[in-house]
Amino acid sequence: MTNEEAISYAVLALKNIGVEKRRIQQVASEMRWLFDMLTEEEDISLAEKFL
């Protein structure tokens, strides 16, 4: 899966649960930044610790 495909899934999921467009745009922007700043392993580890 590409980064843009992952963002598209997130956008649709957030839209489906009623998140406003401005907030979804912020999430997509943050995701693009995180793709550049973290490895997949770092991302998984941090997300698991949060949840």
Number of C-alpha atoms within 10 A of each C-alpha: 5 7 10 12 10 12 17 13 11 16 18 13 13 16 14 9 8 10 13 10 12 8 13 19 12 10 16 17 12 11 17 13 11 13 12 8 11 12 11 10 9 11 13 12 11 11 10 9 7 7 5
